[in-house]
């Protein structure tokens, strides 16, 4: 039987203002992502797995803005890449 991880806590979240960014840098060669030369478009989509009601009631964060799964996905800017061999 698999154990479920503990539920997230309010300190597991970051409050972002307009223009703020939270992320990570990925230093990997293009060959790890594409198999041949060509033009590519890269982007990331985030969808919360937590519902609004869970965040408000179970996590006790009623006074903070929260991007719940009901609000849909957030998509990053798209980056165009031209890969040559």
Secondary structure, 3 states (H helix, E strand, C coil): CCCCCCCCCHHHCCCCCCCCCCCCCCCCCHHHCCCCCEEEEECCEECCCCCHHHHHHHCCCCCCCCCCHHHCCEECCCEEEEECC
